[in-house]
């Protein structure tokens, strides 16, 4: 499903943000990637999403080398992915409805279908009653849920989440990861980057460790 072959990423010499990372995540797998701050977790997710190009290496998703996809057509790859950014990237001047439905609007779906999909996504995260609120009127945890709803609204086959429970208390963090587990049960491949050891202990099925840009312990299928 997701295959990385000898991926390197360098922002500034001589340090490598990613160093020869090879990884295989199979369809429907639930994977944690952990490591200390600065270990390369965010960079790794951004290369999979193709927000960043690796300096070297290849990335294959569902049999397609995404580095060979023209920038004008990268939306065709991303429509099958949902990503929860560490900083949420919500637009505070727009209501929850528009934040969650932005991808569907870009795809040109009919307004009626957008409303149905957005409502269902918000109901999944128990925020359908806040559909016409502005993000500034929501708690931090509710903003996180809006970001998750936006990631799942188009029923993607891949979910990428970067520190999705950062700054949340333990109980709410468990609740958020339980949502991802439920999404995973419906067939989505889920990759979560986190440094939260308690989450990993409680929910971890497959756990990979990044250290100084290097994947420790192997990234082969099912390892």
Residue, then its C-alpha position, 0 to 999 in steps of 0.5 A: x500500500x505504502x512503500x518507501x525505498x531508500x528515502x533521504x531528505x536534507x534541508x541543510x547540509x550536513x544534517x539529514x532529516x531522513x536517512x535511507x528510510x525504507x518502509x512498507x505499510x500494508x493495506x488496512x494496517x494501523x502503525x505508530x511511528x515514534x521518536x524524539x522531537x527532531x527525529x524526522x516524523x513530520x518530514x516522513x509524513x510530509x514526503x508520503x503526502x508529497x508536501x515535500x520531495x525527498x532528496x533521494x529515494x522513491x515513494x510508491x502508493x497503491x502501486x503508483x510512484x507518486x514522485x513521478x506524478x505531475x504537480x498539476x495532478x497530485x490532487x488525484x493522489x491526495x484525494x485518497x489520503x486524509x492528513x491531520x497536521x500537527x498545527x491543524x491548519x484550520x481556517x479561522x475565518x470560515x465555519x466548521x462546515x467549510x473547513x471540513x468540506x474544503x476538499x469536497x468543494x475543490x473536487x467540485x461535488x454538488x452542494x447537497x452531497x458536500x452537506x451530507x458528507x460533512x455532516x456524517x464526518x462531524x457526527x463521527x467525531x461527535x461535533x455535528x452540532x457545531x457545524x456552523x460554529x467558527x473554530x475560534x469558538x471551539x476548545x482545543x480538543x474540538x478543533x482537533x476533532x474538526x481536523x480529523x473530520x476534514x481528514x476522513x470526510x472523503x472516505x480516504x484509504x490512507x490516514x496520516x496523523x502528525x502528533x494528533x494528541x499533542x497538548x491533549x489530556x490523557x483521557x481525550x488523547x485515548x478518545x482521539x486514538x479510539x476514533x482512528x482505530x474505528x476508522x481503521x476498522x472500516x478499512x483505512x490504512x492509518x499511520x500516526x506519528x507520536x511520542x506518547x508512550x502511553x498511547x503506544x502501550x495501549x493501542x500499538x500494534x505495529x510501532x516503528x522508531x525513528x532516531x536522527x532520521x533513521x528508521x530503527x528496527x526495520x520497516x518491512x511489512x508486518x515487522 
